[in-house]
Structure formats: C-alpha cells, structure tokens
Amino acid sequence: MSKHLSIVGLVGMALAFGQGSVARGQAPPPGGTVVDGIAAVVDGAPLLRSEVENAAWYARLSAQLARQAAPAGAHLEAAEKQTALRHLIDEQLLAEAQADEGYPPPPPAQLETDVETQWAHLAGLAGGEAALDARLAADHLDRAAVTALLRRQLTLLAFLDQHFSGSGTVTAAQIQHYYETTFVPEAERRHLAAAPLAQVRATIATLLRQRQRAAEEQQWLQTLRAGAHIELRRPW
C-alpha cells in the first residue's frame, strides 16, 4: 500500500453509510455562533466538525497537488465534508479494532520519520516548502493539523499491514487467467504486442494481491460498520 497519503485513499475504497446503526440528528436551532460542534458519534466517541473540515481541506489539497492544479474555491462543498466524515468514521472504527487487537502504534521515532517523509513528498509536489506553506494557508490548514492527520493515517496503515499480513495469496492459475482475459486483450485494444507472460508474471501477481487486499479490507470494514453504533449529529 502506498505510503504517500491522502484522506481520500486511506484504504483505497468507496465508503458508504447504511451498514450499521445510524441515527440522524437534527440541525441545531438558529441563533448564536457555534465555534465547533459534534459531527458524529461513533461508539460513544465524538468526531468534531473541525476534524471533518480539516480532513476535507486536506483531501482537496492532496488531490490538487497530485494533479498539479491551482487552489480552487474558498469554501468546502457539502459533498467534500460528507466524504471526509465517512472516512473519519471508518478511521475511528479501525482505531477501535486496533485497540481491541492490542496492536501497539509504530515506535515514535519511526512514526516521526514517516511523517517527515510525507511532508517532503507534499513539498515536492507543491514546489518547495514555501509553496507548500502557501497552499496550506489557501486551504485553511496549518502544519499542526496536517501532522496530526498524517500520524493517525500512518498508524492505521501500519495496523492494516499487520492485520492483513499473510493475506492475498495468488495462484499460477489466477495469473494465467488475468494474462489471457485482461492483459492480452488490453494490449490488442491498444494495438500493442503483449509481453510474454514470463516477463509480466510478477507485476500481475502484485496487482492481483493488491486487489485481494482491497477486497478483504472492504469486507472487514463492512463488518465493523455493521457492529458499530454511528450517530450523525450534523448532516452536511
């Protein structure tokens, strides 16, 4: 799994509600100024609106940097907040599973090294540290908020690697099937000569393992959602 992180790709899946016990709260009454609020409660643990907004801004930033696109839009769309909230809910469920399994977080020194690697990656995409700081400011983010987000994601990625270690076995028959039914037809569609199976066997095996891992993660998350109590306090 890639170590270059985005909130939109923690587990590489499209996430949806409806798998667990979900109760939708009503919007707060008018009047007064709300500095922060609870967006959702997952098994008794609150997720704050500020957390959702930070995650949504970071998702937009990382997607724009990946596309080498300029900042766009001064406000978050409701769909961006909703997507970020869904991912944060799944992150909370994974954090609960990590605690239940007794899996310790990565050593602090290793975690900080990995966080620094992420910052270097982001700076490279942005065109340098100064340019990255400007992009953070344009997207209403600061380094402390993004660092906290990165630490959480890296910790959960390490947990997922541990939880699914040894999974994703690929057989020779599966590789052969993919080569004959997908790889060769795709080469022909592009009017290219298909490389011999021996040359691409390892690449196909890696791809199939990644697909199996993603399917296993999706199935596990569905199980976690089904057993969770998720209360949405603030529909976006």
C-alpha positions as CSV (number, residue, x, y, z in Angstrom):
1,M,0.0,0.0,0.0
2,S,1.3,3.4,-0.9
3,K,2.8,5.4,1.9
4,H,2.0,8.7,0.2
5,L,-1.1,9.5,2.0
6,S,-4.4,11.2,1.3
7,I,-7.5,11.1,3.4
8,V,-9.4,10.0,0.2
9,G,-7.3,6.9,-0.1
10,L,-6.5,5.5,3.3
11,V,-7.8,2.1,2.3
12,G,-8.5,2.8,-1.3
13,M,-12.2,2.3,-1.2
14,A,-15.5,4.0,-1.9
15,L,-17.3,4.2,1.5
16,A,-21.0,4.5,2.2
17,F,-23.3,4.7,5.2
18,G,-26.1,2.2,5.8
19,Q,-24.0,-0.7,7.1
20,G,-24.6,-0.1,10.8
21,S,-26.9,1.5,13.2
22,V,-27.1,5.1,12.1
23,A,-29.3,7.8,13.6
24,R,-29.5,11.2,12.0
25,G,-29.7,14.2,14.4
26,Q,-31.4,17.4,13.7
27,A,-29.6,20.7,12.8
28,P,-29.1,23.0,15.8
29,P,-31.6,25.8,16.4
30,P,-30.8,29.2,14.9
31,G,-29.2,31.9,17.0
32,G,-25.7,32.2,18.5
33,T,-22.3,31.3,17.0
34,V,-21.1,27.7,17.1
35,V,-17.3,27.6,17.3
36,D,-17.2,23.8,16.9
37,G,-19.6,21.0,17.2
38,I,-20.1,17.3,17.0
39,A,-20.5,15.9,13.5
40,A,-21.0,12.3,14.5
41,V,-20.6,9.9,17.5
42,V,-19.0,6.5,16.8
43,D,-19.5,4.0,19.6
44,G,-19.5,6.9,22.1
45,A,-16.5,8.7,20.6
46,P,-17.3,12.2,19.1
47,L,-16.0,13.4,15.8
48,L,-15.8,17.2,15.7
49,R,-16.8,19.4,12.8
50,S,-13.3,20.9,12.9
51,E,-11.9,17.4,12.4
52,V,-14.2,16.9,9.4
53,E,-13.3,20.2,7.9
54,N,-9.5,19.7,8.3
55,A,-9.8,16.3,6.7
56,A,-11.9,17.7,3.8
57,W,-9.5,20.5,3.2
58,Y,-6.5,18.1,3.2
59,A,-8.3,15.8,0.8
60,R,-8.8,18.7,-1.6
61,L,-5.2,19.8,-1.1
62,S,-3.6,16.4,-1.7
63,A,-5.8,15.8,-4.8
64,Q,-4.9,19.2,-6.2
65,L,-1.2,18.7,-5.6
66,A,-1.4,15.3,-7.3
67,R,-2.9,16.9,-10.4
68,Q,-0.6,19.9,-10.2
69,A,-3.8,22.0,-10.0
70,A,-4.1,25.5,-8.5
71,P,-6.2,26.1,-5.4
72,A,-9.9,26.4,-6.3
73,G,-12.8,27.5,-4.2
74,A,-12.8,29.4,-0.9
75,H,-15.4,27.1,0.7
76,L,-15.9,23.4,1.1
77,E,-18.8,21.7,-0.7
78,A,-21.2,19.6,1.3
79,A,-20.1,16.5,-0.6
80,E,-16.5,17.1,0.4
81,K,-17.4,17.3,4.1
82,Q,-19.6,14.2,3.8
83,T,-16.9,12.2,2.2
84,A,-14.4,13.3,4.8
85,L,-16.8,12.4,7.6
86,R,-17.3,8.9,6.2
87,H,-13.6,8.3,6.1
88,L,-13.1,9.6,9.6
89,I,-15.9,7.3,10.8
90,D,-14.1,4.4,9.2
91,E,-10.8,5.5,10.7
92,Q,-12.4,5.6,14.2
93,L,-13.7,2.0,13.7
94,L,-10.2,0.9,12.6
95,A,-8.7,2.6,15.7
96,E,-11.2,0.7,17.9
97,A,-10.2,-2.5,16.2
98,Q,-6.5,-1.7,16.7
99,A,-7.2,-1.3,20.4
100,D,-9.2,-4.5,20.6
101,E,-6.4,-6.5,18.9
102,G,-3.8,-4.9,21.2
103,Y,-1.7,-3.7,18.3
104,P,0.7,-1.1,19.5
105,P,1.3,2.1,17.4
106,P,4.6,2.3,15.5
107,P,7.6,3.4,17.5
108,P,7.6,7.2,17.9
109,A,10.9,7.7,16.1
110,Q,9.7,5.6,13.1
111,L,6.4,7.4,13.1
112,E,8.0,10.8,13.0
113,T,10.4,9.7,10.3
114,D,7.4,8.6,8.2
115,V,5.6,11.9,8.9
116,E,8.7,13.8,7.7
117,T,8.7,11.7,4.5
118,Q,5.1,12.7,3.9
119,W,5.9,16.3,4.3
120,A,8.8,16.0,1.9
121,H,6.5,14.4,-0.6
122,L,3.9,17.1,-0.3
123,A,6.6,19.8,-0.5
124,G,8.0,18.2,-3.7
125,L,4.5,18.2,-5.3
126,A,3.9,21.8,-4.2
127,G,7.3,23.1,-5.5
128,G,9.1,23.6,-2.2
129,E,8.4,24.3,1.5
130,A,7.4,27.9,1.0
131,A,5.0,27.0,-1.8
132,L,3.5,24.2,0.4
133,D,3.0,26.7,3.3
134,A,1.2,29.0,0.9
135,R,-1.0,26.1,-0.3
136,L,-1.8,25.1,3.3
137,A,-2.9,28.7,4.1
138,A,-5.0,28.8,1.0
139,D,-6.8,25.7,2.1
140,H,-7.3,26.8,5.7
141,L,-4.8,24.3,7.1
142,D,-1.7,24.5,9.3
143,R,1.1,22.1,9.8
144,A,-0.1,21.0,13.3
145,A,-3.5,19.9,11.9
146,V,-2.0,18.0,8.9
147,T,0.7,16.4,11.1
148,A,-1.9,15.0,13.4
149,L,-3.9,13.7,10.5
150,L,-0.7,12.1,9.0
151,R,0.2,10.5,12.3
152,R,-3.2,8.9,12.6
153,Q,-3.3,7.7,9.0
154,L,0.3,6.2,9.2
155,T,-0.6,4.4,12.4
156,L,-3.7,2.9,10.9
157,L,-1.8,1.9,7.8
158,A,0.7,0.1,9.9
159,F,-2.1,-1.7,11.7
160,L,-3.8,-2.7,8.5
161,D,-0.5,-4.1,7.2
162,Q,-0.2,-6.2,10.4
163,H,-3.9,-7.3,10.5
164,F,-3.7,-8.5,6.9
165,S,-0.2,-9.9,6.9
166,G,0.0,-13.1,5.0
167,S,-3.2,-12.5,3.1
168,G,-3.5,-12.1,-0.6
169,T,-2.3,-15.4,-1.9
170,V,-2.2,-15.5,-5.7
171,T,-2.1,-18.8,-7.7
172,A,-0.5,-19.5,-11.0
173,A,-3.9,-20.2,-12.5
174,Q,-5.2,-16.8,-11.4
175,I,-2.2,-15.1,-13.0
176,Q,-2.6,-17.1,-16.2
177,H,-6.3,-16.2,-16.3
178,Y,-5.7,-12.5,-15.8
179,Y,-3.0,-12.6,-18.5
180,E,-5.3,-14.3,-21.0
181,T,-8.5,-12.4,-20.3
182,T,-7.3,-8.9,-19.4
183,F,-3.6,-8.3,-20.1
184,V,-3.5,-9.6,-23.7
185,P,-6.9,-8.2,-24.8
186,E,-5.9,-4.8,-23.4
187,A,-2.6,-4.8,-25.4
188,E,-4.5,-5.8,-28.5
189,R,-7.0,-3.0,-27.9
190,R,-4.1,-0.5,-27.9
191,H,-2.6,-2.2,-31.0
192,L,0.5,-3.3,-28.9
193,A,2.3,-6.6,-28.8
194,A,1.6,-8.3,-25.5
195,A,4.7,-9.0,-23.5
196,P,5.3,-12.7,-22.7
197,L,3.7,-14.0,-19.5
198,A,7.1,-14.7,-18.0
199,Q,8.1,-11.0,-18.2
200,V,4.9,-9.7,-16.6
201,R,4.1,-12.5,-14.1
202,A,5.5,-10.7,-11.1
203,T,3.7,-7.5,-12.0
204,I,0.4,-9.3,-12.5
205,A,0.8,-11.1,-9.2
206,T,1.4,-7.8,-7.3
207,L,-1.7,-6.3,-8.9
208,L,-3.9,-9.3,-8.0
209,R,-2.6,-9.3,-4.4
210,Q,-3.4,-5.6,-4.1
211,R,-6.9,-6.3,-5.4
212,Q,-7.4,-9.1,-3.0
213,R,-6.2,-7.0,-0.1
214,A,-8.5,-4.2,-1.0
215,A,-11.5,-6.6,-1.2
216,E,-10.6,-8.0,2.2
217,E,-10.3,-4.6,3.7
218,Q,-13.7,-3.6,2.3
219,Q,-15.3,-6.7,3.7
220,W,-13.8,-6.2,7.1
221,L,-14.9,-2.6,7.2
222,Q,-18.4,-3.6,6.3
223,T,-18.3,-6.0,9.3
224,L,-17.0,-3.2,11.6
225,R,-19.7,-0.8,10.5
226,A,-22.4,-3.4,10.9
227,G,-21.4,-3.8,14.6
228,A,-21.0,-0.1,15.3
229,H,-23.4,2.5,16.6
230,I,-23.0,5.6,14.4
231,E,-25.0,8.7,15.2
232,L,-24.8,11.5,12.7
233,R,-25.3,14.8,14.5
234,R,-24.8,17.3,11.7
235,P,-25.8,16.2,8.2
236,W,-23.9,18.2,5.7
